[in-house]
C-alpha cells in the first residue's frame, strides 16, 4: 500500500517530466517540418504573385521608354518574387510551425 502510493507519486512525477521533454521535442520537430513545408508553399505562391505583378509593372514602364520591357520585367519580377516569397514564407512557416509544435 505504501509502496503503491510512493510508486504512483514517483511515477507521476517522472512521467510528467519525461512526457514534457518528449512532447516538447516531438512538438518542435513536427512544428518545424510542417512550418517549413507550409512556409515554402506560401512563400512560393506569394513570391510568384508579387514577382509577376512587379515584373509586369516594371516591364511596362521600361518597355515604354526603351522598347523592350519583357526581359527587364521578367528579371526584376523574379528577383522581387524570390525575396518577398522567402520573407513571407519564413514568417508564415515560423508561425505555423510554432502553432503546430505547441498542439502536438
Secondary structure as GFF3:
##gff-version 3
##sequence-region A 1 104
A	DSSP	alpha_helix	2	66	.	.	.	ID=ss1
A	DSSP	alpha_helix	70	103	.	.	.	ID=ss2
###
